[in-house]
Amino acid sequence: MEIKIAEKLVNDVAMTTVESPRLESIKPKANSERGSTMVEYALLVALMAIGSIGAIGSAREGARTTFIDIEDKLAQATFVPN
C-alpha cells in the first residue's frame, strides 16, 4: 500500500514538472505582458503620488508664509471709523 502511494506521488511530481495540463494552461499567461504592464502602472501611480505629496508640501509652506504676512499686515493696520 505504501509503495503504491509513493509511486503515485512520484508520478504526480514527474507529471507536474514535465507535462502537466495545468502547467500548459499557465504558460500563455506567463508569457503575456499584462502582468508587467500592471506593475508598470502601479509604479507610475506610486511615483505620481510621491511627487504630489512633495508638491502639496511645498505649496502648503508657501501658503502658510503668505497667510502669516497677511496676518502681520492686518495686525499693523489701523482702523479708521467713518
C-alpha positions as CSV (number, residue, x, y, z in Angstrom):
1,M,0.0,0.0,0.0
2,E,2.8,2.5,0.9
3,I,4.7,1.6,-2.2
4,K,1.6,2.5,-4.4
5,I,1.2,5.8,-2.6
6,A,4.9,6.6,-3.2
7,E,4.7,5.6,-6.8
8,K,1.6,7.8,-7.3
9,L,3.4,10.7,-5.7
10,V,6.5,10.2,-7.9
11,N,4.3,10.1,-11.0
12,D,2.4,13.2,-9.9
13,V,5.6,15.1,-9.3
14,A,7.0,13.9,-12.6
15,M,3.8,15.0,-14.4
16,T,3.8,18.5,-12.9
17,T,7.5,19.1,-13.7
18,V,7.3,17.7,-17.3
19,E,3.9,17.9,-19.0
20,S,1.1,19.0,-16.7
21,P,-2.1,20.2,-18.2
22,R,-2.3,22.8,-15.5
23,L,1.3,24.0,-16.4
24,E,0.4,24.2,-20.1
25,S,-2.6,26.4,-19.3
26,I,-0.4,28.8,-17.3
27,K,2.3,29.2,-19.9
28,P,0.4,31.6,-22.2
29,K,-0.5,33.8,-19.2
30,A,3.2,33.8,-18.1
31,N,4.3,35.0,-21.5
32,S,1.7,37.8,-21.7
33,E,2.7,41.3,-20.8
34,R,-0.5,42.1,-19.0
35,G,1.1,41.5,-15.5
36,S,4.2,43.5,-16.3
37,T,2.0,46.4,-17.6
38,M,0.0,46.4,-14.4
39,V,3.2,46.6,-12.4
40,E,4.4,49.5,-14.5
41,Y,1.2,51.3,-14.0
42,A,1.4,50.7,-10.2
43,L,4.9,52.1,-10.2
44,L,3.8,55.1,-12.2
45,V,0.9,55.8,-9.8
46,A,3.3,55.5,-6.8
47,L,5.7,57.9,-8.4
48,M,2.9,60.4,-9.1
49,A,1.7,60.1,-5.5
50,I,5.2,60.8,-4.2
51,G,5.5,63.8,-6.5
52,S,2.1,65.1,-5.5
53,I,2.9,64.8,-1.8
54,G,6.1,66.8,-2.3
55,A,4.3,69.5,-4.4
56,I,1.5,69.8,-1.8
57,G,4.0,70.1,1.0
58,S,5.8,72.9,-0.9
59,A,2.6,74.7,-1.7
60,R,1.5,74.4,1.9
61,E,4.6,76.1,3.1
62,G,4.2,78.9,0.6
63,A,0.5,79.4,1.5
64,R,1.5,79.4,5.2
65,T,4.0,82.2,4.6
66,T,1.5,84.2,2.6
67,F,-1.1,84.0,5.4
68,I,1.4,84.9,8.1
69,D,2.3,88.0,6.0
70,I,-1.3,89.0,5.6
71,E,-1.9,88.5,9.3
72,D,1.0,90.7,10.2
73,K,-0.2,93.5,7.8
74,L,-3.7,93.3,9.3
75,A,-2.3,93.5,12.8
76,Q,-0.4,96.6,11.9
77,A,-3.3,98.3,10.1
78,T,-5.2,100.9,11.9
79,F,-9.0,101.1,11.9
80,V,-10.5,104.4,10.7
81,P,-14.2,104.7,11.5
82,N,-16.5,106.6,9.0
